[in-house]
Amino acid sequence: MGEDMYHILLKNKISQAGLRLLPASYHCSEDIKQAEAILVRSAPISEDVLPQTMLAVARCGAGVNNISIPVCTQRGIAVFNTPGANANAVKELTLAALFLSSRKIVDGIQWVNGLEKGDDLSARVEKGKGKFVGPELLGKTLGIIGLGAIGKEVARTAVALGMKVVAMDERIVSDTVTSVKGDWMQIVSTMQEVYQVSDYITAHVPLTPETKGMFCQANFACMKDGVRIINMSRGELVNEKDMIAALESQKVACYVTDFVSNGLLGVQGVIGIPHLGASTPEAEDNCAVMAVNQVVDYLENGNITNSVNFPAITMERCGKHRISIVSGHAFSVSSLPIVPKAMKVESKGEMIYALIDTDSDVTILEAFLRETFIKIRVL
């Protein structure tokens, strides 16, 4: 499309810090029928909101469970996310959750708010505060499942607070210890090893078939009595029926979640937070800036950074024209009616993506190859 206008559909309120980075030729609105890209936070993105013109969907955040990835992949639509952009915000809320789970702060505040005024108020407070005694974090063991951008930051801060950290990430295979700002955390190879030794457990993993329901009766049995569990990732990581039973038996002393649900609302021992993990102005700005930069680079240059369904690929321009090809099968560049000056081809699963720079005539290329590939663009 060259310098032609691109249309960006906004499915949620997106920070102006990101929208200000869109080129002047771009038009963005919450009511565009034929858009080339979508910027979204939590709104569901299904096939019915993806017109034939759609090229990219960018999630201003890390999780993409609200986006129909298989549909996008089948239609050659790149799906982007912004890993790490909200890491500090989620880290801070995780730390707050650790304190809330341990010191009975919420129960204490609710009790104080229910007191009546009177000359004996101080005496009543002193008499009643014993119900809200809770342990310190210093010297306790924090188990972390997932050492991505958020998990690493949680580990560093927990160590600074004097906690011991035991962590597991399926991408890390060694049993060694890894330096965390001058102190140590232990890396183990299985979740069960984390469960067995931890006083507090926090998960920072995506929702997958393997992680769905990971907090369940079988795994609770591996944990210490009175363990405290923090979930800032996805509500579906928890088997709610099993969690209620574990709370009733005091196997789990407290469960803090950023994902309230009908099943756990009002349950004793559950502290529900209204999905505030990334709800800071800084995180919203960071996510929007990253999402916009990735979308613009893809629309204009075909470069791919932080896509969940396309391979990562970037290439400096060196020809009169750039061709981007999305294919569901392997192909030979030599079969194309052009002479490449530079090219890159990468794959992710069955998805093949190519960038080709050329000085050749490309006027008939899109029409000539439209039936061969999922998508082809001349940029």
C-alpha positions in Angstrom: 0.0 0.0 0.0 3.1 2.3 0.2 2.0 5.7 1.6 -1.7 5.0 1.3 -3.8 5.2 4.4 -4.1 2.3 6.8 -7.2 1.8 8.9 -6.8 0.7 12.5 -9.7 -0.6 14.5 -9.7 0.1 18.2 -11.5 -2.6 20.2 -10.7 -1.1 23.6 -9.5 2.2 24.9 -5.9 2.4 23.8 -3.4 4.7 25.4 -2.7 7.9 23.5 1.0 7.3 24.1 0.8 4.6 21.5 -1.8 6.2 19.2 0.4 9.3 18.9 3.0 7.2 17.2 0.8 6.2 14.3 1.8 8.0 11.0 -0.4 10.9 9.9 -1.7 8.8 7.0 -3.2 6.3 9.4 -6.9 6.5 10.5 -7.9 4.9 13.8 -11.4 4.6 15.2 -13.7 2.3 17.2 -16.0 2.1 14.2 -14.1 1.0 11.1 -15.6 -1.7 8.8 -12.7 -2.5 6.5 -9.6 -2.2 8.7 -6.1 -3.6 8.1 -5.2 -3.9 11.8 -6.8 -4.1 15.2 -5.4 -2.8 18.5 -7.1 -4.6 21.4 -6.7 -5.2 25.1 -9.4 -7.5 26.5 -12.2 -7.5 23.9 -12.8 -10.8 22.2 -11.5 -11.1 18.7 -13.4 -13.7 16.7 -13.9 -14.4 13.0 -16.9 -12.1 12.7 -14.8 -9.0 13.5 -12.0 -9.8 11.0 -12.8 -8.4 7.6 -11.1 -9.7 4.5 -8.8 -6.6 4.6 -7.3 -7.6 8.0 -3.6 -8.1 8.1 -2.7 -7.8 11.8 -4.1 -8.0 15.3 -2.0 -6.5 18.2 -2.8 -7.3 21.8 -1.8 -4.6 24.2 -0.7 -7.1 26.8 0.9 -10.5 27.0 -2.0 -13.0 27.0 -3.9 -13.7 23.7 -6.7 -16.0 24.9 -9.2 -13.4 23.8 -8.1 -13.8 20.2 -9.0 -16.6 17.8 -5.5 -17.6 16.9 -6.4 -20.5 14.6 -8.7 -18.4 12.5 -6.1 -15.6 12.2 -3.4 -18.1 11.2 -5.6 -19.8 8.6 -6.3 -16.4 7.1 -2.7 -15.2 7.2 -3.3 -12.5 9.9 -0.3 -11.9 12.1 -1.1 -11.7 15.9 1.2 -9.7 18.0 1.5 -9.3 21.8 3.6 -7.1 24.1 5.6 -9.4 26.4 7.3 -7.5 29.2 5.6 -4.2 28.6 3.4 -4.7 31.7 5.9 -6.8 33.7 6.6 -4.2 36.4 2.9 -3.5 37.0 2.1 -7.2 37.4 5.2 -7.7 39.5 4.1 -5.0 41.9 0.6 -6.4 42.2 2.1 -9.8 42.8 4.1 -8.4 45.7 1.1 -6.7 47.1 -0.8 -10.1 46.9 2.0 -11.7 48.9 1.5 -9.3 51.7 -2.3 -9.5 51.5 -2.1 -13.3 51.6 0.1 -13.3 54.6 -0.8 -10.5 57.0 -4.7 -10.7 56.9 -4.7 -7.1 55.9 -8.0 -7.3 54.0 -9.8 -9.0 56.9 -8.4 -6.5 59.3 -9.5 -3.5 57.2 -13.0 -5.0 56.8 -13.3 -5.5 60.6 -12.1 -1.9 61.3 -14.7 -0.5 58.8 -17.4 -2.3 60.7 -16.6 -0.8 64.1 -18.7 1.8 65.7 -17.3 5.1 66.9 -16.8 5.4 70.7 -14.5 6.5 73.5 -13.3 2.9 73.8 -12.4 2.5 70.1 -8.7 2.1 70.7 -9.3 -0.5 73.4 -11.5 -2.5 71.1 -9.0 -2.4 68.4 -6.2 -3.6 70.6 -8.4 -6.4 71.9 -9.5 -7.5 68.5 -6.3 -7.3 66.5 -5.1 -10.7 67.6 -7.5 -12.3 65.1 -5.4 -10.9 62.3 -1.9 -12.1 63.1 0.0 -13.3 60.0 3.5 -14.4 59.2 6.3 -12.3 57.8 7.8 -13.0 54.3 11.4 -12.8 55.6 13.1 -16.2 55.4 10.1 -17.9 53.8 10.3 -19.8 50.5 8.5 -18.4 47.4 7.9 -20.9 44.6 7.6 -19.3 41.1 6.2 -21.2 38.1 7.4 -19.4 35.0 10.5 -17.2 34.7 9.5 -14.9 31.9 9.6 -11.1 32.1 7.2 -11.1 35.1 8.5 -14.1 36.9 12.1 -12.9 36.8 11.2 -9.5 38.3 9.1 -11.2 41.0 12.1 -13.4 41.9 14.5 -10.4 42.1 12.3 -8.5 44.4 11.4 -11.5 46.6 15.2 -12.1 47.1 15.6 -8.4 48.0 12.9 -8.9 50.7 14.8 -11.8 52.2 12.8 -14.6 50.7 14.2 -17.9 49.4 13.2 -18.5 45.8 12.6 -21.8 44.1 11.6 -21.6 40.5 10.6 -23.8 37.6 10.4 -22.9 33.9 10.0 -25.5 31.2 12.4 -23.5 29.0 15.2 -24.0 31.6 16.5 -27.5 31.9 19.3 -27.3 34.4 19.1 -27.9 38.1 21.7 -25.2 38.9 21.2 -22.0 40.8 21.0 -18.7 38.9 22.3 -15.4 40.3 19.5 -12.9 41.0 21.1 -9.5 41.9 23.8 -11.0 44.0 21.8 -13.6 45.8 20.6 -17.0 44.8 17.5 -18.8 43.6 17.2 -22.5 42.9 16.0 -23.7 39.6 14.3 -27.0 39.6 13.0 -29.2 36.8 9.4 -29.9 37.8 6.4 -28.1 39.3 6.2 -30.8 42.0 9.6 -29.8 43.3 8.4 -26.2 43.7 5.2 -27.3 45.4 6.9 -29.5 48.0 9.1 -26.8 49.5 7.2 -23.5 49.0 5.4 -21.4 51.7 4.0 -19.2 48.9 3.5 -20.1 45.2 2.9 -17.7 42.3 2.4 -18.7 38.7 3.4 -16.6 35.7 2.5 -18.8 32.8 0.2 -18.6 29.8 -3.0 -20.7 29.7 -2.3 -23.9 27.8 -3.6 -27.4 27.9 -0.7 -28.2 30.2 -1.3 -25.3 32.6 -5.1 -25.4 32.7 -6.2 -26.6 36.1 -2.6 -26.9 37.4 -3.8 -25.9 40.9 -5.8 -29.0 41.6 -6.3 -31.7 44.3 -3.4 -33.8 43.1 -1.0 -30.9 43.2 -2.3 -29.5 46.5 -1.4 -32.9 48.0 2.3 -32.2 47.2 2.2 -28.8 48.9 2.9 -27.7 52.5 0.0 -27.3 54.8 -1.1 -23.7 54.9 0.5 -22.7 51.6 -0.6 -19.4 50.1 -1.2 -19.2 46.4 -1.0 -16.1 44.1 -2.6 -16.2 40.6 -2.0 -13.1 38.4 -1.9 -15.1 35.1 -5.2 -16.7 34.2 -8.2 -17.8 36.3 -8.4 -21.1 34.5 -5.1 -22.2 36.0 -7.2 -23.1 39.1 -9.6 -26.0 39.5 -12.2 -24.0 41.6 -13.9 -27.0 43.2 -10.5 -28.3 44.4 -9.4 -24.9 45.5 -12.5 -24.5 47.7 -11.9 -27.9 49.3 -8.3 -27.0 49.9 -9.3 -23.7 51.6 -11.9 -25.4 53.8 -9.3 -28.0 55.0 -6.7 -25.2 55.5 -4.4 -27.0 53.1 -4.4 -23.6 51.4 -4.4 -20.7 53.8 -5.2 -18.1 51.3 -5.7 -17.7 47.5 -5.2 -14.3 45.9 -6.4 -14.0 42.3 -6.7 -11.2 39.8 -9.6 -13.1 38.2 -12.8 -13.0 40.1 -15.4 -15.7 39.3 -18.9 -16.7 40.4 -17.5 -20.0 41.8 -15.0 -18.3 44.2 -16.8 -15.0 44.9 -17.3 -14.7 48.7 -15.4 -17.9 49.5 -13.6 -17.7 52.8 -9.8 -17.4 52.2 -10.1 -16.0 48.7 -9.0 -12.4 48.0 -10.4 -11.4 44.6 -8.8 -8.4 42.7 -10.7 -6.9 39.8 -8.1 -7.7 37.1 -5.7 -4.9 38.0 -2.5 -6.6 37.0 -1.7 -4.2 34.1 -4.0 -1.4 35.2 -1.4 1.3 35.6 -1.0 4.3 33.3 2.7 3.3 32.8 1.8 -0.3 31.7 -1.0 0.9 29.5 1.4 3.4 27.8 4.2 0.8 27.5 1.8 -1.8 25.9 0.3 0.6 23.5 3.7 1.9 22.4 5.0 -1.6 21.8 1.9 -2.7 20.0 1.8 0.3 17.7 5.5 0.1 16.8 5.1 -3.6 15.9 2.0 -3.1 13.8 3.4 -0.2 11.9 6.6 -2.1 11.1 4.6 -5.0 9.9 2.2 -3.1 7.8 4.9 -0.9 6.1 7.9 -3.2 6.1 6.6 -6.7 6.7 8.9 -7.1 9.7 7.6 -9.3 12.5 8.5 -8.9 16.2 6.6 -10.6 19.1 4.1 -12.5 17.0 2.4 -15.5 18.6 1.6 -17.2 15.3 4.2 -15.9 12.8 7.9 -16.4 12.9 10.2 -13.5 13.9 11.8 -11.9 11.0 13.3 -8.4 10.3 15.3 -7.2 7.3 16.6 -3.9 6.2 15.3 -2.7 2.9 17.6 -2.8 -0.1 15.4 -2.8 -3.2 12.8 -0.8 -5.0 10.1 -3.1 -3.8 9.5 -5.4 -0.9 7.3 -8.5 -1.1 5.9 -10.3 1.9 4.6 -13.8 1.5 2.5 -15.8 3.9 2.3 -19.5 3.0 1.0 -22.7 4.5 3.5 -24.8 2.6 7.2 -24.7 1.6 8.0 -23.0 -1.7 11.0 -22.2 -3.8 11.8 -18.5 -4.2 13.4 -19.4 -7.6 9.9 -20.2 -8.9 8.8 -16.6 -8.5 8.9 -14.3 -11.5 11.4 -11.9 -9.9 15.1 -11.5 -9.2 15.7 -11.1 -5.4 18.3 -8.7 -4.1 17.8 -9.9 -0.6 15.5 -12.3 1.1 14.7 -14.1 4.4 12.5 -17.1 4.9 11.4 -18.3 8.4 8.9 -20.8 9.7 6.7 -21.3 12.8 4.9 -24.6 12.8 3.3 -25.0 9.4 3.5 -21.2 8.8 6.1 -20.1 6.3 6.8 -16.4 6.0 9.2 -14.7 3.5 10.5 -11.2 2.9 12.0 -10.5 -0.5 13.5 -7.2 -1.7 13.8 -6.8 -5.5 14.2 -4.3 -8.3 12.1 -6.4 -10.6 8.7 -5.4 -12.1 6.1 -6.5 -9.5 3.0 -5.0 -11.1 1.4 -8.4 -11.8 2.9 -10.3 -8.9 0.0 -10.0 -6.4 -2.6 -11.2 -9.0 -0.3 -13.9 -10.4 0.4 -15.5 -7.0 -2.8 -14.8 -5.1 -4.0 -18.4 -5.5 -0.7 -19.9 -4.5 -0.2 -18.3 -1.1 -2.3 -17.4 1.9 -1.3 -13.8 1.5 1.1 -11.8 -0.6 1.8 -8.1 -0.4 3.9 -5.7 -2.3 5.2 -3.0 0.1 
